[in-house]
Amino acid sequence: MLDVKSADKGMLIPRMDSTSRNSIAAPATGLLVYDTTTISFWYYDNAVWNEIRNSSTKLTATDLLELDVLPTPDFSCLEISSSLGIGGYPQSVAVLGDYVYLVDANSYDLKIININNKTTPVLSGSLGIGTSPISIAVSGDYAYVVDGNSDDLKVINVSDKTNLVLSGSLVIGTNPQSVVVLGNYAYVVDGNSKDLKVINVSDKTNPVLSGSLGIGGLPFSIAISSDYAFVVDLISNDLKIINVSDKTD
């Protein structure tokens, strides 16, 4: 019905910011405006405003869902792939490569499970290691286990998954709770001595205490990243961040 022609002029649509656009009372279906906030055109479809995007407009995840580009999240795909009976009281687990390493406080052993095929895990080997193994860490060909009854850190050679061998041990306290390993050092928190211990394990047959630090009422779990230890405490109810760059102090 309307035919407007020009070789050097255009039609200027009403311009406004987003606040003004959203403030339009009862916008008519098909109303078109240029939004100076989003730098794009918008039209009203009798229900909501819809953006006519240009090449500089960034799409968000919400936008993609609205455009049916992304599927609605569906968590029904989560399922148990398999399971394996391992003991009466498994306490701690670690994974490295195609193997799972776990300690059991009922059978008093370290078990290694081959998970190369996730649907059929297979027990590769085990080793009796104490009366209350409570936490395990694995690095390279060695597993490191703290025991709540023998009160020690055990270093176990796991290079042969069918023939595990105890390499060395060190008495460390009366209630070790958690162990992690980074490089040539093992880090252990103890709930009775209430401290963090740093142990040099470069010689696997003769681990040596490098340093310790009193840190709280009941340090329960530890993680290591670079030169810092992160410890959670069940009595002080806090996270402590500890500089461990100097292993002797």
Steps between C-alpha positions, in 0.01 A plus 500: 500500500798728561783525251784734601810522282830682542854458378664689789254502794342247736209461740583575866323271749429645849812475719507453879690319774386170654337669800285713274411206275389288793301794636274521193147438625306233311728489192320410181567165336772552241632819658861553386762713678876539500651437845809719561601288801526170313577672168238290323140502375217357713142412410201415719308178423196562723672322790867595529765713339724312254843615391602508135866419542792634302849359450640677808236368741625223731274204565471376857416146608151622595456650154599173336251307711225745404593457135492118541865485392601321820304209645342533841737343755412134548658318792320174432816383321674466839520137598708248687727331247606219730597409856734266681479365854821607673473458876313580815622850575668687212646824632678684222550480124742640242517460122803506273485392138303178455512404867304578814681478834301463821552412864257297709482523880324165529728278289795722603643514151583703194315385190577586138222473243547506124240735347624493142155364417262707711220247461706212643742619772740226611701462820867495402669459837491575871730532798430483873637823640366568848202496732345833410610641162309825470633704208691436178685703237674373188791650306694320229572140600429553870197512726511687832270386780446637850376261769303604809614208715864448403519882489729505200546589137566198280665522158398214269653411165210440258696478175396133477126515556487129580785507751489799735803553722541711814804723438521700823307663783521781754318541832334841478234541770212340685209604280603568137194595297601584145800483266590659167821481300667754273845442359736360763282594795202348678272727703304355792255657745462344845193541721678424826822700465283760319763574242610482139806285441722522191691180424784460251434183301775535241650183652202265497670260739569770757241780517614787726304769682598841358281733703167547677257771600227508765187610317179439695264283701429215260659534155311245293581530130777653291566598139819638343553740213846632418647656817178500702313249715125531554368342820147476636446472877197339669532695825603848387266448202728681260725466198863572569742596222860418588815601316714188469768634266754456783449136601702541823307795640 
